[in-house]
Amino acid sequence: MINKDKIAFNFTQAQDTYATNAIVQKRMGEKICQLLNLFIQERKLKVCDLGAGAGANLSLQYSKSLTSKIDLTLVDLVELKQEVKEALLNHQFVGDLQKIKADLVLWCKETHKTKYDLILSNATLQWVENPQGLLKDIFDNLIQENGVLAFSTFAKDNFIELKSLTENSLTYYSKEEWLKFLDNAGFKVLVAQEFQSKLYFEVLKDLFSHLKLTGVNNLKTSAHWTKTKLLDFYKGFEQFKVGKHYPLTYRPLIFICVKN
Ligand SMILES: C[S@@+](CC[C@H](N)C(=O)[O-])C[C@H]1O[C@@H](n2cnc3c(N)ncnc32)[C@H](O)[C@@H]1O
């Protein structure tokens, strides 16, 4: 069972370090924006970013490409940072800004008066226990006819090194599984891309820090680790070493879909 309080705690702790350390998540956001430019000719008016985070990174990236006004709704368990709120409010093409502090899973189940033309989500949906149910709720309750859903998440072999050494991992689904979820929900998929991005660390401690600074605490806290378990983990990780470096493999997935 995913603990939402823990997610909120970890991402609040990481709010000042996330943007500079979440290198792969930034690339994922850039890819979403590039693809949206290819597929969306006219600008969309009502935009919602699910799991926007304290830094609203994807919305900030997306706002750089705007040429006409949007109304923006940001949903997350954590508060939006004040300076980010001000940057968005001062943006010439951001009209109404709504920030909703909520569990996005429950929020998407509600009936909404506003239906969105564009739903964005970057590096978030892997935290959702029932992605198929969520996609159906987005389709039924949140998105306009002909509206676009553009999101990224991670595929099965994400953090493969950690998964093979600990029992403690999120459930990641394959591209094919996501395609099935999207199809079942009613979406037509325009783009489905998977890629791999590896980060390398000089010492394992830096890899652990990287996880913490990006809000990802997949691994149990040190309090749960006996000395022997930790030594086994360090020893086990040696098999993945590339030269002198310790790799961490990200496997992002990007989807652009339409409701029609
Ligand atoms: C990796 S961050 C992504 C932040 C941002 N979207 C970006 O572009 O980098 C994941 C975000 O999802 C949020 N999140 C995870 N589960 C959530 C839930 N059930 N409801 C709302 N937000 C959630 C976390 O609080 C965190 O801010």
The ligand as a Gaussian input file, in Angstrom:
#p B3LYP/6-31G(d) Opt

LIG

0 1
 C        8.681000      13.160000      -9.217000
 S        7.607000      14.435000      -8.698000
 C        7.202000      15.201000     -10.221000
 C        7.080000      16.687000     -10.129000
 C        6.795000      17.415000     -11.435000
 N        5.608000      16.875000     -12.102000
 C        7.929000      17.451000     -12.445000
 O        7.636000      17.802000     -13.589000
 O        9.086000      17.196000     -12.139000
 C        6.126000      13.538000      -8.311000
 C        5.055000      14.401000      -7.648000
 O        3.862000      13.619000      -7.560000
 C        3.195000      13.963000      -6.367000
 N        2.249000      12.886000      -6.035000
 C        2.489000      11.556000      -5.905000
 N        1.355000      10.899000      -5.611000
 C        0.364000      11.830000      -5.555000
 C       -1.031000      11.785000      -5.282000
 N       -1.660000      10.638000      -5.009000
 N       -1.744000      12.942000      -5.316000
 C       -1.127000      14.124000      -5.592000
 N        0.194000      14.234000      -5.861000
 C        0.934000      13.102000      -5.830000
 C        4.328000      14.115000      -5.354000
 O        3.929000      14.879000      -4.232000
 C        5.386000      14.817000      -6.225000
 O        5.300000      16.222000      -6.105000

